[in-house]
Amino acid sequence: MMADFPIEAVRGKFPALSLTDDGRRRIYLDNPAGTQVPLTVADAVSRCLLSTNANLGGFFETTLAAQKVVDGAHAAMADFLNAASAEEIVIGANMTTLTYHMSRTLGRTMKPGDEIIVTRMDHEGNVSPWLQLAEDLGLVVRFLPFDERSWQLEETALKALLSDKTRLVALNYASNLTGSINRVKALTAAAKQAGALVYVDAVQFAPHGLIDVQELGCDFLICSAYKFFGPHMGILWGRRDVIDTLKPYKCRCSSNVLPERFELGTPQIELMAGLTAAIDYFADLGASAGEGGSRRQRIARAFEVSIAYENTLARQLIEGLSDIEGLVIHGITDPERLAERVPTISFTVEGIEPETIVRQMNAENIFVWSGHNYAWEVVHQLGIPAEQGVVRIGIAHYNTAAEIGETLESVHRMIAMLRQERS
Ligand SMILES: Cc1ncc(COP(=O)(O)O)c(C=O)c1O
């Protein structure tokens, strides 16, 4: 499938990919923490700031243009997530801030003794807000562990925790550490049967797969644009019949209509221009892969070709790492199950601290992370010391087989060198 993916054309759209530091090429594998942006995204932000910079709500040229930018971003995200309408799209600072805000709003509908479920697979952004809400309101918290054989959240384990008191289940679509993709539709169905709301963190899934909120059946789904080639901002989708009943904390005189009711203060208008450009980047990729039709159809096609391409790189990386003695990949490694993971691969090596490996790779201008990466619950469930965490290599669809090859050589070389130094 590799031939189907226009990798050279894709790379040509991202100016950062050809930058060098003192003549050294860069290999960006820090993508789960944030991706690079196409020129069109940076241009859209700049154009907005330079030609239509105004606040909203007036009658003059620039304020009207700014409103169009805001409306355009909501419509683009509705296409990206297959929301029933742009009114279901709430845009804010980032996933964590939006989740704290929505959790407080939902808290207004809960009472002491109500139960909520969080998981041991989630990033802290989808755990801490709920734990602190529970502390404030006297809610009962139940933890859903992941299965260490499948690396996924299992419906049977969820069903065992659900009761008629469960008000909310907060879970993730894909893990930012193990890379596992959860069967969100089935998990959601189980939670809904018990009468609970479902809040899905799709931050790590969004760059790697097509999201269809209507198909999933959840109530909320959240993602962050800077993980899918856009600017630093977060987007929350809320099912209309749910969010329309909610009363967020907000200024008395601010708008009560959807979605402004949930968008506090002046929006990040220029970043919204960049967000639309990021979604259009996907749509253009789909068009170049032969899909006409609506923006949604073109986005869907973009994911078809990028998933196939990413999977070849993930397979190459997993196979290359598997040769190293004492190296453990914390996640799905079976090549037959690549469709059940995103290409974020975390590992530890017996006797060597992750940070030591990462610093050496960083010195070769290979950008990777070490640590728990806020997957605090995951490292605890796995018994990995949180202060050490893992080495995390995260592929995006602009990476190449040559980059993965160089990265593997680097990891092999580092580990051999560190072992020799210590022997
Ligand atoms: C799975 C997941 N959820 C939530 C977050 C937090 O996102 P934000 O930085 O937009 O608050 C991250 C960030 O890495 C993440 O990977």
PDBQT file of the ligand as one rigid body, heavy atoms in Angstrom, charges set to zero:
ROOT
HETATM    1  C1  LIG A 501      -4.544  11.025  25.286  1.00  0.00    +0.000 C 
HETATM    2  C2  LIG A 501      -4.367  12.459  25.698  1.00  0.00    +0.000 A 
HETATM    3  N1  LIG A 501      -5.352  13.067  26.354  1.00  0.00    +0.000 NA
HETATM    4  C3  LIG A 501      -5.237  14.349  26.746  1.00  0.00    +0.000 A 
HETATM    5  C4  LIG A 501      -4.097  15.078  26.506  1.00  0.00    +0.000 A 
HETATM    6  C5  LIG A 501      -4.040  16.499  26.965  1.00  0.00    +0.000 C 
HETATM    7  O1  LIG A 501      -4.233  17.334  25.875  1.00  0.00    +0.000 OA
HETATM    8  P1  LIG A 501      -4.089  18.904  26.001  1.00  0.00    +0.000 P 
HETATM    9  O2  LIG A 501      -2.613  19.207  26.005  1.00  0.00    +0.000 OA
HETATM   10  O3  LIG A 501      -4.776  19.423  24.777  1.00  0.00    +0.000 OA
HETATM   11  O4  LIG A 501      -4.739  19.347  27.251  1.00  0.00    +0.000 OA
HETATM   12  C6  LIG A 501      -3.034  14.478  25.836  1.00  0.00    +0.000 A 
HETATM   13  C7  LIG A 501      -1.791  15.212  25.590  1.00  0.00    +0.000 C 
HETATM   14  O5  LIG A 501      -0.768  14.656  25.285  1.00  0.00    +0.000 OA
HETATM   15  C8  LIG A 501      -3.170  13.130  25.426  1.00  0.00    +0.000 A 
HETATM   16  O6  LIG A 501      -2.182  12.494  24.790  1.00  0.00    +0.000 OA
ENDROOT
TORSDOF 0
